[in-house]
Amino acid sequence: QVRLVESGGGLVQPGDSLRLSCAKSGRGDIRYILAWFRQTPGKEREFVAAITWNGGRTDYVDSVKGRFTLSRDNGKNTAYLQMNSLETEDTAVYYCAADIHRYMVLTRNKEEYDYWGQGTQVTVSS
């Protein structure tokens, strides 16, 4: 079993930064894809970013490219989403997810992810 726990959300102003963390416990294999998704009320959960097991490759949705950076520390079983220049449109509940069947092929399809965290709220407002 795998457990993912997000932290780091909060209320910030436009232009501010936040760093979200996703801590994994349980199954010990570090070879999995880690991704972040976000969701606002009444909308589908959307892909934000994903990273291969060794951190060698990443993928970002266009709206966050150049502002968000996804990284991971396998020694700490933790992934980090650094979010800079936040915009009001970034307001959402952010979820991390793990795909344990792939470790080098990135996917934006939420159906491919096996485990999910409980989510952390990010609110960007002036």
C-alpha positions as CSV (number, residue, x, y, z in Angstrom):
1,Q,0.0,0.0,0.0
2,V,1.2,3.5,-0.8
3,R,0.2,6.6,1.2
4,L,0.7,10.2,-0.1
5,V,0.4,13.2,2.1
6,E,0.4,16.8,0.7
7,S,1.4,19.9,2.6
8,G,2.3,23.5,2.0
9,G,-0.9,25.0,0.7
10,G,-2.2,28.3,2.0
11,L,-3.5,31.7,1.1
12,V,-1.1,34.0,-0.8
13,Q,-1.3,37.1,-2.9
14,P,-0.8,37.3,-6.7
15,G,2.9,37.2,-7.5
16,D,3.8,35.3,-4.3
17,S,5.4,31.8,-4.1
18,L,4.5,28.6,-2.3
19,R,6.2,25.2,-2.1
20,L,4.0,22.1,-1.9
21,S,5.4,18.9,-0.6
22,C,4.2,15.3,-1.2
23,A,5.5,12.7,1.2
24,K,5.2,9.1,0.3
25,S,5.1,6.2,2.7
26,G,4.3,2.5,2.4
27,R,5.6,0.5,-0.6
28,G,9.3,1.0,-0.7
29,D,10.1,1.0,-4.5
30,I,11.1,4.5,-5.6
31,R,10.5,3.7,-9.2
32,Y,7.3,5.5,-9.9
33,I,6.0,8.5,-11.7
34,L,4.9,11.4,-9.4
35,A,2.5,14.0,-10.6
36,W,0.5,17.0,-9.4
37,F,-3.1,17.7,-10.4
38,R,-5.4,20.4,-9.3
39,Q,-9.2,20.9,-9.1
40,T,-11.6,23.7,-8.7
41,P,-15.3,23.3,-7.8
42,G,-17.4,22.1,-10.7
43,K,-14.4,21.3,-12.9
44,E,-12.5,18.2,-13.9
45,R,-9.2,17.5,-12.1
46,E,-6.5,18.8,-14.4
47,F,-2.9,17.8,-14.9
48,V,-0.3,20.2,-13.6
49,A,3.1,18.5,-13.7
50,A,4.8,15.1,-13.6
51,I,8.3,13.8,-13.0
52,T,10.1,10.5,-13.7
53,W,11.4,8.3,-10.9
54,N,14.9,9.7,-11.2
55,G,13.9,13.3,-11.7
56,G,15.5,13.2,-15.2
57,R,12.4,14.3,-17.1
58,T,9.5,16.5,-16.3
59,D,6.3,17.6,-18.0
60,Y,4.2,20.7,-17.3
61,V,0.9,22.0,-18.5
62,D,1.5,25.2,-20.6
63,S,-0.2,27.5,-18.0
64,V,2.5,26.8,-15.4
65,K,5.6,26.4,-17.5
66,G,8.3,28.8,-16.4
67,R,6.6,29.4,-13.1
68,F,6.3,26.0,-11.4
69,T,9.1,23.5,-10.9
70,L,8.6,19.9,-9.8
71,S,11.5,18.0,-8.1
72,R,11.9,14.9,-5.9
73,D,14.2,13.7,-3.2
74,N,13.9,9.9,-3.3
75,G,16.1,9.7,-0.2
76,K,13.3,11.5,1.7
77,N,10.4,9.9,-0.3
78,T,9.2,13.4,-1.0
79,A,8.4,15.5,-4.0
80,Y,8.2,19.3,-4.2
81,L,6.2,21.6,-6.4
82,Q,7.8,25.1,-6.2
83,M,5.2,27.6,-7.4
84,N,6.4,31.1,-8.3
85,S,4.5,34.1,-9.7
86,L,1.2,32.7,-8.5
87,E,-1.9,33.9,-10.3
88,T,-5.5,33.9,-9.1
89,E,-6.2,31.2,-11.8
90,D,-3.9,28.9,-9.8
91,T,-6.4,28.8,-7.0
92,A,-7.4,25.1,-6.5
93,V,-7.0,22.0,-4.4
94,Y,-3.7,20.4,-5.4
95,Y,-3.3,16.7,-5.3
96,C,-0.2,14.6,-5.8
97,A,-0.5,11.2,-7.4
98,A,1.7,8.2,-8.0
99,D,1.8,5.8,-11.0
100,I,3.6,2.7,-9.8
101,H,3.4,0.9,-13.1
102,R,5.6,3.3,-15.0
103,Y,8.7,5.1,-14.0
104,M,10.1,6.6,-17.2
105,V,7.0,7.3,-19.3
106,L,5.1,10.4,-18.2
107,T,1.4,10.6,-18.6
108,R,-1.1,13.4,-18.1
109,N,-4.1,11.0,-17.8
110,K,-5.4,10.9,-14.3
111,E,-6.8,7.5,-14.8
112,E,-3.3,6.1,-15.1
113,Y,-2.4,7.1,-11.5
114,D,-2.8,4.5,-8.8
115,Y,-2.5,6.4,-5.6
116,W,-3.7,9.9,-4.5
117,G,-3.2,12.2,-1.6
118,Q,-6.0,14.0,0.2
119,G,-5.2,17.4,-1.4
120,T,-4.0,20.7,-0.1
121,Q,-5.8,24.0,-0.8
122,V,-4.0,26.8,-2.6
123,T,-5.7,30.2,-2.7
124,V,-4.3,33.1,-4.6
125,S,-6.2,36.3,-3.8
126,S,-5.5,40.0,-3.3
